[in-house]
Amino acid sequence: MAEYAHTDTPADTTDPTPHPFTVAVVGLGGTGLALARRLTRAGLDVIGVDDDPAVLAGALRLGPRDRPRTLTRLPAAVAAADLVIEAVPEPANLKRAVLGALREHRRPGTPVLTTALATPLGELQDAAGADLFALRFLRADALDAVELARGPRASDAAAARVGEILAAAGIKAHQVGDRAGSLAPGLLLGLLNEAAWMVHDGYASAEDVDTAVRLGCGWSEGPLASLDAIGLDTARDILAGLGDLGWGHRAPAPVLDELVAQGALGVKSGRGFHSYGVRAASADRRAVSPTAPPGCNVVVIGSGTMATGIAEACVRGGFRTTLLARSQEKAAAAAERIEFGLQRTAAGSDSDSDFDFDSDSGANNSLDAPDRWTATSDRSVLAAADIVMEAVVEDLEVKRQLFAELGRVCAPNTLLATSTSSLPVGACTETAGRPAQILGLHFFNPAPLMNLVELVPGEHTSAHTLARARAVVERLGKQAVECGDRTGFIVNALLFPYLNRALDLLDAGEATVATLDLALKSVGGQPLGPVRLLDTVGTDVALEVQRRLHEDPRLKAQAPVPLLEQLVAAHHLGRKSAGKGVRAFLTARAAAASATPATAAV
């Protein structure tokens, strides 16, 4: 709970303006105060109730547009409310005690909403009485949509009143079943917790984790900034409750306890995983060393989508680029794709001055100049390379054989990089026999457009090599984030377990495809729902990555859920298999199990 100036007297304020509904918010900590402000701004008559005079004093200091009309320590004030919202901290025993006390004062038939996220309504029903609902969301500071669960003894009249009041407040309510964690909040809190574990383990910095998820997943802010906005004490309590239930949730990352013990609660205290002062966080970004030039000659090995994308990005970044394929036919096909990509946007370039990589070489700087880039199957080009980026098939043995060759034929100071997305960098590259010059550079598809590169130094990668790699990424116009060498790196290690858990919810009948995707977009603020994202990535890719994450004991990732394996076995791979995505598979499965398939819906 945030700290406020102490006062010994409750604050009661009166606003003569008539309001259509009166809502009592009980508990004016971070979540309750945000709810009270939102409802007040919507023009509702709000009664704020809290037994802490300091909290009431803080609420009293809010501006007229945000301040509840009545602020009091007396729970009897809820008798005047058309709706009661309980917003005390998460532990179930505290919520039961407060709901029981409110039951004595609220009028019969008045619905009560609990913000309990880790406790099912069935466990609170006896204390609260009839007409109990759960208001579930991730962040109270951006409350445009919520998931609404209905208790077993809630009347239709109470449900109608809740819907009417939420609509009057401009809050979209998505009807969901009564499940601890609900849909969007539970799925996303699991991801946020895993991000916190990365920081706790020293695997990556908070800034790099947040940058990776913003750029790699299209989030408006990173997972640790989201935890700061929720409140680290609030998030820890909810995660502890969800962890006790199991269902794939890990215990809260110990770093949450450490920060809370220091009074670093996130945005509300001005400090959490990040600081919220005058200076922007971006001011702390590490600069690329100017004393470590990366070199000009790049060889990209491979001929698939990622290899051609990386090669195109390198040409655009001003490197003299060669794509090395297994055969001349594959090289020719790759060259066509690279040329198409370059020409597609060349017309939009104001100038080609950004491609002047070597003023002394006399090179022609136009994008389609033959000495700027080439594709070949001639492996002798490896001997003259300053930088080699491997983007061959995601097969450990293939990569190990390739790096053994690179160790033999490349110059001693050549920077050797693997673009593996799920295999350990060390396991792929140790056969080269030159660990100081090796690291991972994980690009994201499409490589010319995605601005993120995960930089993965090995145990013996030299500081010079690391600086050169950062300079390469900067020259490509991309942002590097650094992490340790383990399966999935940052983005994949967070994203694919989240998608796996989403499929588990669908398989258990906890939600339909439409409901789940809509909840994650509307309530969770995601650019894409998990099912649409999975169809975009490909279920075969998701299965392979999740298997590898599960096999790494350091990650404690779940095994792929049966539904994911079934999707791949049935060749429902998503967008790459037209008409055969997750929704189509579940629709067909429901139709096959139904006596009236025309009415089966997913």
ZADOSE-523487 format. One line per 10 residues: number of its first residue (from 1); their letters; for each residue x, y, z of C-alpha. Coordinates in nm, 4 decimals. Layout:
BEGIN
NUM	A	X,Y,Z; ...
This chain:
BEGIN
1	MAEYAHTDTP	0.0000,0.0000,0.0000; 0.1352,0.3427,-0.0892; 0.2445,0.5772,0.1875; 0.0310,0.8839,0.2593; 0.0392,1.1602,0.5173; -0.1283,1.0493,0.8399; -0.4611,1.1830,0.9551; -0.6698,1.0755,1.2529; -1.0088,1.1680,1.1096; -1.1991,1.0198,0.8187
11	ADTTDPTPHP	-1.2718,1.2455,0.5290; -1.6322,1.2972,0.4223; -1.6931,1.5178,0.1210; -2.0223,1.5968,-0.0442; -2.0892,1.6741,-0.4082; -2.4441,1.7994,-0.4806; -2.4339,1.6812,-0.8449; -2.6807,1.3944,-0.8993; -2.5339,1.0611,-1.0136; -2.7159,0.7668,-1.1721
21	FTVAVVGLGG	-2.5548,0.5007,-0.9519; -2.3792,0.4858,-0.6176; -2.0840,0.2482,-0.5923; -1.8911,0.1691,-0.2755; -1.5243,0.0758,-0.3178; -1.3873,-0.0946,-0.0077; -1.0097,-0.0871,0.0158; -0.8346,0.2165,-0.1287; -0.4888,0.0755,-0.1881; -0.3439,0.0778,-0.5394
31	TGLALARRLT	-0.6183,-0.1279,-0.7052; -0.9120,0.0143,-0.5079; -0.8023,0.3737,-0.5480; -0.7596,0.3297,-0.9241; -1.1092,0.1800,-0.9438; -1.2565,0.4618,-0.7371; -1.0911,0.7234,-0.9572; -1.2138,0.5556,-1.2746; -1.5720,0.5349,-1.1508; -1.5670,0.8925,-1.0207
41	RAGLDVIGVD	-1.4394,1.0256,-1.3523; -1.7237,0.8408,-1.5242; -1.9719,1.0436,-1.3216; -2.0767,0.7781,-1.0706; -2.1359,0.8537,-0.7058; -1.8464,0.6777,-0.5305; -1.8118,0.5959,-0.1618; -1.4543,0.5127,-0.0679; -1.4096,0.2960,0.2403; -1.0794,0.2145,0.4118
51	DDPAVLAGAL	-0.9898,0.1636,0.7778; -0.6503,0.3327,0.7409; -0.6724,0.7109,0.8051; -0.3498,0.7650,0.6115; -0.4974,0.6024,0.3038; -0.8080,0.8156,0.3326; -0.5945,1.1258,0.3646; -0.4131,1.0330,0.0456; -0.7417,0.9854,-0.1358; -0.8627,1.3197,-0.0065
61	RLGPRDRPRT	-0.5680,1.4903,-0.1771; -0.6890,1.3770,-0.5188; -0.8272,1.6402,-0.7498; -1.2043,1.7003,-0.7681; -1.2433,1.4902,-1.0849; -1.0772,1.1884,-0.9200; -1.1869,1.2113,-0.5586; -1.4809,0.9963,-0.4381; -1.7720,1.2036,-0.3063; -1.7538,1.0228,0.0283
71	LTRLPAAVAA	-1.4436,0.8940,0.2049; -1.4970,0.7091,0.5302; -1.3666,0.4418,0.7640; -1.7171,0.3127,0.8334; -1.8229,-0.0049,0.6463; -2.1864,0.0812,0.7220; -2.1597,0.3393,0.4428; -2.2019,0.0605,0.1864; -2.5732,0.0478,0.2781; -2.6256,0.3417,0.0430
81	ADLVIEAVPE	-2.4600,0.1697,-0.2530; -2.6185,0.0137,-0.5612; -2.3002,-0.1909,-0.6068; -2.0190,-0.2818,-0.3661; -1.6652,-0.3515,-0.4878; -1.4253,-0.5242,-0.2477; -1.0674,-0.4328,-0.3430; -0.8568,-0.5320,-0.0415; -0.5271,-0.7223,-0.0940; -0.5343,-1.0726,-0.2354
91	PANLKRAVLG	-0.4952,-1.3252,0.0518; -0.8205,-1.5236,0.0638; -0.8614,-1.5080,0.4407; -0.8535,-1.1279,0.4339; -1.1062,-1.1125,0.1525; -1.3388,-1.3522,0.3338; -1.3220,-1.1411,0.6480; -1.3988,-0.8177,0.4633; -1.6762,-0.9713,0.2529; -1.8336,-1.1128,0.5690
101	ALREHRRPGT	-1.8272,-0.7723,0.7371; -1.9784,-0.6023,0.4325; -2.2567,-0.8590,0.4180; -2.3930,-0.7191,0.7439; -2.4356,-0.3725,0.5938; -2.5230,-0.3978,0.2243; -2.8854,-0.3979,0.1256; -3.0438,-0.7290,0.0172; -3.0118,-0.7737,-0.3571; -2.7121,-0.5402,-0.3838
111	PVLTTALATP	-2.4455,-0.7139,-0.5938; -2.0910,-0.7299,-0.4630; -1.7815,-0.7550,-0.6823; -1.4582,-0.8999,-0.5504; -1.1241,-0.8318,-0.7133; -0.9990,-1.1740,-0.6005; -0.7908,-1.3204,-0.8802; -0.6291,-1.6214,-0.7153; -0.9404,-1.7360,-0.5255; -1.2465,-1.8882,-0.6973
121	LGELQDAAGA	-1.5834,-1.7425,-0.6089; -1.6931,-2.0710,-0.4578; -1.4413,-2.0218,-0.1771; -1.5771,-1.6750,-0.0970; -1.9496,-1.7386,-0.1422; -2.0265,-1.8401,0.2182; -1.8670,-1.5244,0.3541; -2.0104,-1.2874,0.0943; -2.3595,-1.4256,0.0565; -2.5664,-1.4163,-0.2604
131	DLFALRFLRA	-2.5075,-1.2003,-0.5683; -2.1296,-1.2318,-0.5684; -1.9276,-1.1620,-0.8829; -1.5557,-1.1440,-0.9610; -1.4066,-0.8453,-1.1402; -1.0823,-0.9715,-1.2924; -0.8238,-0.7653,-1.4718; -0.4509,-0.7187,-1.4860; -0.4073,-0.3471,-1.4264; -0.6364,-0.1053,-1.2517
141	DALDAVELAR	-0.4661,0.1990,-1.4050; -0.5872,0.1107,-1.7560; -0.9298,-0.0312,-1.6892; -1.1201,-0.0262,-2.0169; -1.2139,-0.3952,-2.0105; -1.2479,-0.6673,-1.7477; -1.3345,-1.0334,-1.7229; -1.6501,-1.0847,-1.5185; -1.7280,-1.4139,-1.3451; -2.0654,-1.4865,-1.1885
151	GPRASDAAAA	-2.1059,-1.6668,-0.8583; -2.3342,-1.9703,-0.8305; -2.5931,-1.7814,-0.6233; -2.6012,-1.4605,-0.8218; -2.9423,-1.3566,-0.9509; -3.0246,-1.2374,-1.2998; -3.1330,-0.9029,-1.1563; -2.7966,-0.8597,-0.9845; -2.6140,-0.9555,-1.3037; -2.8135,-0.6979,-1.4968
161	RVGEILAAAG	-2.7307,-0.4297,-1.2397; -2.3572,-0.5105,-1.2564; -2.3617,-0.4911,-1.6359; -2.5515,-0.1634,-1.6282; -2.3093,0.0024,-1.3856; -1.9964,-0.1187,-1.5639; -2.1389,0.0067,-1.8921; -2.2121,0.3445,-1.7312; -1.8450,0.3568,-1.6281; -1.7319,0.2773,-1.9826
171	IKAHQVGDRA	-1.5875,-0.0605,-1.8830; -1.6357,-0.3514,-2.1237; -1.7200,-0.6746,-1.9406; -1.6273,-1.0130,-2.0914; -1.8260,-1.2985,-1.9356; -1.5965,-1.5820,-1.8267; -1.6173,-1.8882,-1.6071; -1.5150,-1.8864,-1.2434; -1.1519,-1.9911,-1.2627; -0.8693,-1.8729,-1.0419
181	GSLAPGLLLG	-0.6443,-1.6551,-1.2540; -0.9237,-1.6217,-1.5081; -0.8073,-1.6005,-1.8713; -0.5978,-1.2970,-1.9668; -0.4786,-1.2105,-1.6141; -0.3620,-1.5616,-1.5324; -0.1908,-1.6215,-1.8654; -0.0092,-1.2907,-1.8613; 0.0874,-1.3030,-1.4946; 0.2590,-1.6335,-1.5662
191	LLNEAAWMVH	0.4648,-1.4640,-1.8368; 0.5410,-1.1628,-1.6147; 0.6585,-1.3924,-1.3380; 0.8918,-1.5782,-1.5726; 1.0369,-1.2415,-1.6768; 1.0978,-1.1622,-1.3095; 1.2708,-1.4985,-1.2680; 1.5069,-1.4042,-1.5542; 1.6145,-1.0956,-1.3600; 1.6384,-1.2895,-1.0338
201	DGYASAEDVD	1.8611,-1.5512,-1.1980; 2.0899,-1.2833,-1.3401; 2.0062,-1.4133,-1.6858; 1.9216,-1.0722,-1.8296; 1.8721,-0.7184,-1.7057; 1.5262,-0.5725,-1.6500; 1.5864,-0.3236,-1.9298; 1.6906,-0.5930,-2.1774; 1.3985,-0.8198,-2.0879; 1.1518,-0.5365,-2.1372
211	TAVRLGCGWS	1.3137,-0.4204,-2.4609; 1.3111,-0.7760,-2.5978; 0.9399,-0.8254,-2.5327; 0.8452,-0.4807,-2.6618; 1.0322,-0.5210,-2.9879; 0.9944,-0.8963,-3.0268; 0.6262,-0.9283,-2.9334; 0.4889,-0.5821,-3.0118; 0.4001,-0.4959,-2.6514; 0.3545,-0.1300,-2.5647
221	EGPLASLDAI	0.5686,-0.1846,-2.2549; 0.7769,-0.4692,-2.1202; 0.6658,-0.7333,-1.8662; 0.8661,-0.5867,-1.5802; 0.7265,-0.2398,-1.6436; 0.3834,-0.4050,-1.6353; 0.4643,-0.5582,-1.2958; 0.5711,-0.2150,-1.1749; 0.2367,-0.0734,-1.2897; 0.0377,-0.3507,-1.1202
231	GLDTARDILA	0.2357,-0.3042,-0.7981; 0.5020,-0.5550,-0.6982; 0.3360,-0.6322,-0.3657; 0.0003,-0.6891,-0.5363; 0.1535,-0.9053,-0.8086; 0.3517,-1.1091,-0.5567; 0.0408,-1.1865,-0.3485; -0.1604,-1.2909,-0.6542; 0.1228,-1.5043,-0.7898; 0.1650,-1.6715,-0.4525
241	GLGDLGWGHR	-0.2020,-1.7694,-0.4595; -0.1830,-1.8969,-0.8160; 0.1383,-2.0848,-0.7396; -0.0303,-2.2665,-0.4531; -0.2962,-2.3892,-0.6962; -0.0438,-2.5263,-0.9431; -0.1860,-2.5229,-1.2970; 0.1556,-2.4454,-1.4407; 0.2212,-2.1353,-1.2299; 0.5596,-2.1113,-1.0603
251	APAPVLDELV	0.6082,-1.9534,-0.7213; 0.6701,-1.5775,-0.7336; 1.0269,-1.4903,-0.8309; 1.2223,-1.4132,-0.5106; 1.3287,-1.0789,-0.6568; 0.9707,-0.9633,-0.5954; 1.0097,-1.0257,-0.2218; 1.3468,-0.8520,-0.2255; 1.2130,-0.5405,-0.3946; 0.9019,-0.5240,-0.1759
261	AQGALGVKSG	1.1206,-0.5538,0.1358; 1.3126,-0.2483,0.0132; 0.9913,-0.0508,-0.0322; 1.0300,-0.0689,-0.4092; 0.6689,-0.1399,-0.5043; 0.6750,-0.0148,-0.8610; 0.5180,0.2977,-1.0052; 0.3286,0.3827,-0.6867; 0.6519,0.4093,-0.4877; 0.8618,0.5540,-0.7725
271	RGFHSYGVRA	1.0915,0.2524,-0.7875; 1.0602,-0.1146,-0.8740; 1.2307,-0.3021,-1.1570; 1.2724,0.0447,-1.3061; 1.2938,0.3919,-1.1565; 1.0215,0.6450,-1.2265; 1.2037,0.9722,-1.1850; 1.2751,1.2680,-1.4082; 1.5424,1.1009,-1.6195; 1.4164,0.8610,-1.8865
281	ASADRRAVSP	1.5176,0.4999,-1.8525; 1.6585,0.5061,-2.2057; 1.9370,0.7317,-2.0805; 2.0939,0.4279,-1.9138; 2.1314,0.2272,-2.2324; 2.4802,0.1000,-2.2982; 2.6626,0.2602,-2.5857; 2.8346,0.0464,-2.8462; 3.2105,0.0731,-2.8164; 3.3503,0.2804,-3.1027
291	TAPPGCNVVV	3.6896,0.1084,-3.0674; 3.5688,-0.2268,-3.1986; 3.4940,-0.1970,-3.5733; 3.2971,-0.4982,-3.6910; 3.4506,-0.5315,-4.0370; 3.2783,-0.4970,-4.3748; 3.2591,-0.8447,-4.5299; 2.9649,-1.0548,-4.4119; 2.8855,-1.4104,-4.5145; 2.5378,-1.5382,-4.4294
301	IGSGTMATGI	2.5120,-1.9176,-4.4520; 2.1770,-2.0642,-4.5530; 1.9112,-2.0088,-4.8165; 1.5822,-2.0081,-4.6258; 1.3633,-1.7230,-4.5116; 1.5790,-1.6261,-4.2155; 1.9062,-1.6429,-4.4093; 1.7780,-1.4279,-4.6958; 1.6219,-1.1848,-4.4476; 1.9482,-1.1453,-4.2559
311	AEACVRGGFR	2.1391,-1.1023,-4.5802; 1.8978,-0.8308,-4.6949; 1.9330,-0.6549,-4.3589; 2.3117,-0.6672,-4.3906; 2.3045,-0.5166,-4.7388; 2.0799,-0.2394,-4.6098; 2.3179,-0.1861,-4.3196; 2.6075,-0.1159,-4.5542; 2.7940,-0.4461,-4.5325; 2.9455,-0.6178,-4.8355
321	TTLLARSQEK	2.7291,-0.9281,-4.8147; 2.7525,-1.2811,-4.9519; 2.4829,-1.5425,-4.9062; 2.6360,-1.8910,-4.9092; 2.3969,-2.1716,-5.0080; 2.4450,-2.5465,-5.0450; 2.3937,-2.5418,-5.4212; 2.3988,-2.2899,-5.7004; 2.0281,-2.3489,-5.7603; 1.9486,-2.2583,-5.3992
331	AAAAAERIEF	2.1805,-1.9586,-5.4237; 1.9994,-1.8338,-5.7353; 1.6593,-1.8714,-5.5702; 1.7836,-1.6903,-5.2589; 1.9293,-1.4116,-5.4738; 1.5885,-1.3533,-5.6301; 1.4269,-1.3171,-5.2881; 1.6958,-1.0779,-5.1666; 1.6740,-0.8668,-5.4815; 1.2968,-0.8539,-5.4547
341	GLQRTAAGSD	1.3209,-0.7380,-5.0927; 1.5754,-0.4705,-5.1768; 1.3866,-0.3390,-5.4770; 1.0550,-0.3433,-5.2940; 1.1591,-0.0518,-5.0739; 1.4363,0.1064,-5.2791; 1.1864,0.3409,-5.4407; 1.1024,0.4787,-5.0993; 1.4631,0.5673,-5.0151; 1.5515,0.9345,-5.0325
351	SDSDFDFDSD	1.9189,0.8604,-5.0602; 2.1629,0.5734,-5.0608; 2.4128,0.7569,-4.8435; 2.3433,0.5197,-4.5556; 2.5099,0.2449,-4.7560; 2.8496,0.4101,-4.7950; 3.0330,0.1471,-4.5912; 3.3860,0.1848,-4.7297; 3.4882,0.5203,-4.8702; 3.8317,0.3890,-4.9697
361	SGANNSLDAP	3.7120,0.0808,-5.1560; 3.5592,0.2550,-5.4544; 3.2493,0.0368,-5.4172; 2.9340,0.1321,-5.5998; 2.6822,0.2230,-5.3295; 2.3595,0.1376,-5.5144; 2.1608,-0.1487,-5.3587; 2.1622,-0.3594,-5.6738; 2.5312,-0.3138,-5.7533; 2.6940,-0.6550,-5.8164
371	DRWTATSDRS	2.9859,-0.5832,-5.5817; 2.7523,-0.4940,-5.2955; 2.6062,-0.8386,-5.2473; 2.6042,-1.1789,-5.4074; 2.4706,-1.5294,-5.3544; 2.6880,-1.8302,-5.4237; 2.7608,-2.1912,-5.3364; 3.1380,-2.1343,-5.3490; 3.2597,-2.1965,-4.9931; 3.5937,-2.0265,-5.0576
381	VLAAADIVME	3.4221,-1.6966,-4.9678; 3.4488,-1.7981,-4.6003; 3.8237,-1.7348,-4.5977; 3.7822,-1.3594,-4.6563; 3.4887,-1.3029,-4.4227; 3.5067,-1.0582,-4.1329; 3.1726,-1.1819,-3.9992; 2.9974,-1.5138,-4.0582; 2.6323,-1.5549,-3.9593; 2.4914,-1.9058,-3.9718
391	AVVEDLEVKR	2.1188,-1.9408,-4.0473; 2.0866,-2.3054,-4.1528; 1.8260,-2.5565,-4.0408; 1.7566,-2.5715,-3.6644; 1.9346,-2.9050,-3.6206; 2.2101,-2.9406,-3.3620; 2.4238,-3.1871,-3.5553; 2.4045,-2.9839,-3.8769; 2.5159,-2.6726,-3.6916; 2.7993,-2.8538,-3.5149
401	QLFAELGRVC	2.9350,-2.9858,-3.8450; 2.9153,-2.6379,-3.9956; 3.1028,-2.4725,-3.7098; 3.3725,-2.7370,-3.7267; 3.4249,-2.6303,-4.0879; 3.4212,-2.2606,-3.9955; 3.6871,-2.3197,-3.7334; 3.9121,-2.4721,-4.0004; 3.8676,-2.2289,-4.2893; 3.7871,-1.8845,-4.1468
411	APNTLLATST	4.0530,-1.6285,-4.0579; 4.1577,-1.6253,-3.6898; 3.9754,-1.2990,-3.6099; 3.6505,-1.3732,-3.7948; 3.3434,-1.3165,-3.5816; 3.1347,-1.6359,-3.5946; 2.7670,-1.6145,-3.5029; 2.4773,-1.8576,-3.4946; 2.1212,-1.7367,-3.5427; 1.9728,-2.0346,-3.3572
421	SSLPVGACTE	1.6410,-1.9558,-3.1937; 1.6097,-2.2448,-2.9511; 1.9336,-2.4425,-2.9305; 2.2110,-2.3536,-2.6843; 2.4771,-2.1434,-2.8556; 2.7621,-2.3293,-2.6884; 2.6378,-2.6699,-2.8024; 2.6045,-2.5469,-3.1630; 2.9434,-2.3772,-3.1852; 3.1939,-2.5557,-2.9626
431	TAGRPAQILG	3.3247,-2.7605,-3.2565; 3.4820,-2.4447,-3.4050; 3.7482,-2.4534,-3.1350; 3.7661,-2.0741,-3.1000; 3.5199,-1.9801,-2.8211; 3.6440,-1.6213,-2.7849; 3.5218,-1.5278,-3.1340; 3.1792,-1.6921,-3.1119; 2.8348,-1.5855,-2.9925; 2.4674,-1.5994,-3.0823
441	LHFFNPAPLM	2.2887,-1.3323,-3.2867; 1.9210,-1.4247,-3.2830; 1.7263,-1.2264,-3.5418; 1.3485,-1.2196,-3.5615; 1.1391,-1.2843,-3.8692; 1.1120,-1.0870,-4.0942; 1.4724,-0.9900,-4.0264; 1.4778,-0.6755,-4.2449; 1.1836,-0.5281,-4.0528; 1.2138,-0.6555,-3.6961
451	NLVELVPGEH	1.4303,-0.4224,-3.4888; 1.5344,-0.6716,-3.2213; 1.8434,-0.8927,-3.2060; 1.9154,-1.1108,-2.9038; 2.2887,-1.1091,-2.8399; 2.4000,-1.4288,-2.6639; 2.7646,-1.4434,-2.5559; 2.9074,-1.7796,-2.4644; 3.1022,-1.8532,-2.1487; 3.4311,-1.7597,-2.3170
461	TSAHTLARAR	3.3191,-1.4932,-2.5664; 3.5718,-1.2102,-2.5480; 3.4793,-0.8528,-2.4649; 3.6179,-0.7507,-2.8041; 3.3892,-0.9956,-2.9857; 3.0916,-0.8762,-2.7833; 3.1690,-0.5132,-2.8727; 3.2038,-0.6041,-3.2403; 2.8703,-0.7828,-3.2350; 2.7015,-0.4822,-3.0751
471	AVVERLGKQA	2.8504,-0.2619,-3.3446; 2.7111,-0.4945,-3.6122; 2.3622,-0.4766,-3.4629; 2.3806,-0.0991,-3.4289; 2.4946,-0.0642,-3.7887; 2.1948,-0.2697,-3.8968; 1.9748,-0.0116,-3.7248; 1.8539,-0.2631,-3.4681; 1.8457,-0.2868,-3.0888; 2.0588,-0.5516,-2.9184
481	VECGDRTGFI	1.9550,-0.7121,-2.5918; 2.1944,-0.9395,-2.4069; 2.1128,-1.2599,-2.2239; 2.2720,-1.5823,-2.1074; 2.3115,-1.8941,-2.3158; 2.0151,-2.1183,-2.2464; 1.7264,-2.2515,-2.4494; 1.4886,-1.9944,-2.5954; 1.6863,-1.6867,-2.4844; 1.4446,-1.4112,-2.3746
491	VNALLFPYLN	1.1515,-1.3850,-2.6149; 1.0964,-1.7504,-2.7007; 1.1434,-1.8612,-2.3401; 0.8616,-1.6262,-2.2388; 0.6341,-1.6506,-2.5423; 0.6002,-2.0232,-2.6082; 0.5095,-2.1344,-2.2536; 0.2395,-1.8646,-2.2632; 0.1025,-2.0070,-2.5893; 0.1246,-2.3580,-2.4469
501	RALDLLDAGE	-0.0836,-2.2585,-2.1423; -0.3379,-2.0887,-2.3680; -0.3903,-2.4156,-2.5543; -0.4329,-2.5932,-2.2216; -0.7224,-2.3588,-2.1371; -0.8863,-2.4333,-2.4710; -0.8404,-2.8071,-2.4343; -0.9979,-2.7989,-2.0879; -1.3023,-2.6150,-2.2231; -1.2300,-2.3077,-2.0082
511	ATVATLDLAL	-1.2791,-2.0778,-2.3071; -1.3549,-2.0723,-2.6769; -1.1030,-1.9522,-2.9310; -1.2974,-1.6310,-2.9857; -1.3363,-1.5605,-2.6135; -0.9704,-1.6263,-2.5384; -0.8305,-1.4119,-2.8182; -1.0730,-1.1307,-2.7429; -0.9924,-1.1363,-2.3699; -0.6180,-1.1234,-2.4296
521	KSVGGQPLGP	-0.6541,-0.8294,-2.6664; -0.9191,-0.6368,-2.4757; -0.8345,-0.7123,-2.1120; -0.4695,-0.8079,-2.1550; -0.3777,-0.5360,-2.4040; -0.2080,-0.7769,-2.6452; -0.1600,-0.6890,-3.0121; -0.2733,-1.0429,-3.1059; -0.4674,-1.3073,-2.9197; -0.2709,-1.6252,-2.8404
531	VRLLDTVGTD	-0.4536,-1.8438,-3.0928; -0.4035,-1.6038,-3.3810; -0.0412,-1.5603,-3.2767; 0.0066,-1.9371,-3.2629; -0.1408,-1.9737,-3.6108; 0.0989,-1.7044,-3.7305; 0.4062,-1.8660,-3.5731; 0.3084,-2.2212,-3.6661; 0.2081,-2.5015,-3.4313; 0.5008,-2.7129,-3.5529
541	VALEVQRRLH	0.7446,-2.4389,-3.4518; 0.5686,-2.3988,-3.1172; 0.5849,-2.7725,-3.0488; 0.9556,-2.7954,-3.1268; 1.0474,-2.4916,-2.9173; 0.8301,-2.5973,-2.6226; 0.9868,-2.9438,-2.6266; 1.3325,-2.7935,-2.6075; 1.2317,-2.5525,-2.3315; 1.0873,-2.8447,-2.1331
551	EDPRLKAQAP	1.4075,-3.0435,-2.1790; 1.6181,-2.7655,-2.0249; 1.5977,-2.8247,-1.6469; 1.6955,-2.4646,-1.5738; 1.3712,-2.3330,-1.7203; 1.1151,-2.5523,-1.5417; 0.8923,-2.5230,-1.8480; 0.5877,-2.7450,-1.8908; 0.5842,-3.0208,-2.1466; 0.3894,-2.9434,-2.4649
561	VPLLEQLVAA	0.0186,-2.9856,-2.3903; -0.1575,-3.2734,-2.5701; -0.3576,-3.0348,-2.7877; -0.0387,-2.8897,-2.9364; 0.0874,-3.2351,-3.0260; -0.2527,-3.3245,-3.1744; -0.2539,-3.0118,-3.3895; 0.0837,-3.0953,-3.5406; -0.0026,-3.4620,-3.5884; -0.3164,-3.3582,-3.7790
571	HHLGRKSAGK	-0.1111,-3.1125,-3.9903; -0.3048,-2.8156,-3.8539; 0.0008,-2.5929,-3.8571; -0.1665,-2.2531,-3.8758; -0.1295,-1.9965,-4.1489; 0.1232,-2.2071,-4.3383; -0.1425,-2.4801,-4.3859; -0.4331,-2.2871,-4.5365; -0.7598,-2.3545,-4.3611; -0.5957,-2.5729,-4.0998
581	GVRAFLTARA	-0.5426,-2.3701,-3.7867; -0.6327,-2.4108,-3.4211; -0.9918,-2.2935,-3.4612; -1.0581,-2.5289,-3.7536; -0.9165,-2.8247,-3.5605; -1.1266,-2.7575,-3.2521; -1.4380,-2.7005,-3.4625; -1.3885,-3.0341,-3.6388; -1.3221,-3.2098,-3.3092; -1.6359,-3.0643,-3.1523
591	AAASATPATA	-1.8417,-3.1596,-3.4590; -1.7159,-3.5153,-3.4489; -1.8119,-3.5473,-3.0821; -2.1547,-3.3922,-3.1236; -2.4760,-3.5534,-3.2352; -2.5699,-3.2228,-3.3988; -2.2450,-3.0990,-3.5536; -2.4116,-2.7966,-3.7101; -2.4595,-2.6505,-3.3624; -2.1059,-2.7172,-3.2423
601	AV	-1.9219,-2.3906,-3.1867; -1.5693,-2.3025,-3.0944
